[in-house]
Amino acid sequence: MTLPPYRLRFAHLVAVWGYAVCQPVFSMLDDNPEFLAIRGSTRLEIVVFAAVLTLAAPLLAVLAEWLVSLMSHKAGDLLHLVFLGLFVTPLTLFLLKQLDPGPTAAVVAAAAVGIAIAASYVRWRQVRTFLTVSLVLPVIGFALFVTDVPVVVDDAAGARLHVRSEVPVVVFVLDEFPTSSLLTSKGRIDPVRYPSFAQLARDATWYPGATTVHEFTPQAVPAILSGRFAKQGQVPTLADHPDNLFTLLGESYRLRVHETMTYLCPKRYCPRHRDPLPRRLGSLFSDLRVAFLHRVLPNSLAEGLPSLGDRWSGFARDALLVAEDGGDVFDAVAGRDLSVRQQFNDFLQEFGPGDFARTLYFVDLSLPHSPWRFLPSGHEYLSPTTIDWKVTGSDRRDDPWLVEQAYRRHLLQVGYADRLVGRLRDRLVGSGIWNEALVVVTADHGVSFVVGRGGRAISRETFADIARIPLFIKYPGQRGGSVDSRMVRTIDIFPTIAEVLGIRLPWAVDGRSLLGSASHVASASVIRQDGSPLRASRREIELGMVRAVRRKTALFGEGSDSLFRIPASQKIIGLRASRLRPLDAVGAEVHLDAEALFGDVRLSSWVIPVLITGTIEKPEIGANDELAVAVNGRLAGTARSFRLGGEQRFSFLVPPTAFRDGFNRIEVFIVDGTNTNPRLVRLGPDSQGQH
């Protein structure tokens, strides 16, 4: 038969693409408006995005068909049928997602459905007529999406009030940071691992009983900035939170604001640099591709995707970098936008020479939020996203070893946050505004590392870790530290700033100033993502904190104990592997992830590959068997084997001192025998071709 003319072919492809791709994406964004809000997406940008998503693929497909038909009409017709089958594939995979028949069966089923659709398209006119008529539904979906999805309101006037105070205000908000991460078994801030926070406690007022009011950033940060509980359905934009710290001070103070997860500061006070539209759309499409594939692919096909965690951007950027040449890998990492580092450096530049009076400085950083990739020194290491997904996915935290390693990496990244707090304090002292400034250091919410529990979904078991967050306030003229043990909330920060500045708030808030001496609350309530609250008494929270800190110190020690230390492996760590006379496993095959990294290590760079991961193809080893890794012949770390996506995998975290400049030889062993008489079985030759 002769296929329809190209205008109808285009309409049919648009209809199929709309059902299989566009409508799921529009639905995903409707359910998660923060995805667009944190990017500052305007109505024009959303219209352009929706139009490109809806029309680009069908248009390119029809153009390809036409070009091929110039050489062969039959080939052009066949290509149209191929595109029909491919376009319906995401819908087929989504329907198979709940069954998850395995990668091979899923691909075969998707191919069979695609062939059936193409065959019915050729055989029955009714199918072609149905696709022509059904084009109206994607069109309606497009129209509803571009008109209903929340967009950023860029501007609003500030509060009309007179502020007499000239006190500079500095607000530093961290992300995914439980108070328990800082504490020793005696309930004090660990001064060895986290010296800057310990110093801050000696300078400022520490509120160890502080709790967040929401478990997720898009609602928790606006609560800090507005003093109000976020309502269900609100997004972190000026339109939903017009009464906030920025609009309160905008007419009286200079604002030096670096928002990363909110759009609450009006552009008249906070002009923002915006990348060109093509670059913004490219970033949006890149992240949406990852989110969409997570949504439609069965788990067996989604294992290798970059992790989503609970973030709204940067998924594709955080994917594992692999190159043929080690130098290319290091150059790629050094040259890419390390947003956290760059954002903080940009913020510090605001404290240059000049008048600091009547100035508000604000920054929020995604630290120590996952993905965990920073050492306390500020060095970065690459993280295979397959492993991060294993421990950050809310329903995948079932492997005790991986959860323990994730916890260890989190604590290392807390060390980097500590380093930045120290740099901020040094800059404020050096600029001469430390004594007179009001300085607030806090976090939006915590995170939990309990096996079998979601890291961010609050429950009775995880309440203390997710609710309790650090809060330090250095008041103007304060000369020494103090501890205020009252139960306070992050919504109390905003009215406290207002009272310090002598401002009578022109609108109602839910929080109360911390300057009052009365007890604040007897229990804490945290709003969950579905809008329902979860409440816990002070006693419940204190008991939960004790359990969390005891578990942390049992796993990782405290003070001078190295976070790279694994107690069970101490007898062999640091020994030459040859001293234990390892045996060779016959036919063993080990493959390192990002193997090129170890071929040209540069200790002077920002990148040190302390996370060593890979697969073991042969032999089959027992679940949770103990493994060891040697770097340049010396044993540097141990780990447990685990299975992921049908593969035997390993993940070692080793100290940076294990490496040297240039080539580094990596060997993986099974640890056999007893603690007093350990034996090694080398899984080699290793992937670098060395015994």
Secondary structure as UniProt FT lines:
FT   HELIX           6..17
FT   HELIX           18..22
FT   HELIX           23..31
FT   HELIX           34..37
FT   TURN            38..40
FT   HELIX           43..69
FT   TURN            70..71
FT   HELIX           73..96
FT   TURN            97..99
FT   HELIX           103..123
FT   HELIX           125..133
FT   TURN            134..135
FT   HELIX           136..148
FT   STRAND          169..174
FT   HELIX           179..182
FT   TURN            185..186
FT   TURN            191..193
FT   HELIX           195..203
FT   STRAND          205..206
FT   TURN            208..209
FT   HELIX           217..226
FT   TURN            232..233
FT   TURN            238..240
FT   HELIX           245..249
FT   TURN            250..252
FT   STRAND          254..258
FT   TURN            267..269
FT   HELIX           277..296
FT   HELIX           299..302
FT   TURN            303..304
FT   TURN            309..310
FT   TURN            315..318
FT   HELIX           326..335
FT   HELIX           339..348
FT   HELIX           349..351
FT   TURN            357..358
FT   STRAND          359..364
FT   TURN            376..377
FT   HELIX           385..392
FT   TURN            394..395
FT   HELIX           400..431
FT   TURN            434..436
FT   STRAND          438..443
FT   TURN            451..452
FT   TURN            460..462
FT   HELIX           463..467
FT   STRAND          471..474
FT   TURN            476..477
FT   STRAND          482..483
FT   HELIX           490..492
FT   HELIX           493..500
FT   TURN            501..502
FT   TURN            514..515
FT   STRAND          523..527
FT   TURN            529..530
FT   STRAND          533..537
FT   HELIX           538..556
FT   TURN            559..560
FT   TURN            563..564
FT   HELIX           567..569
FT   TURN            570..574
FT   HELIX           577..580
FT   STRAND          583..584
FT   TURN            586..587
FT   STRAND          589..592
FT   TURN            593..594
FT   HELIX           595..599
FT   TURN            603..604
FT   STRAND          611..618
FT   TURN            623..624
FT   STRAND          626..631
FT   TURN            632..633
FT   STRAND          634..640
FT   STRAND          642..644
FT   TURN            645..646
FT   STRAND          647..653
FT   HELIX           656..658
FT   STRAND          666..673
FT   STRAND          678..682
FT   TURN            687..688
//
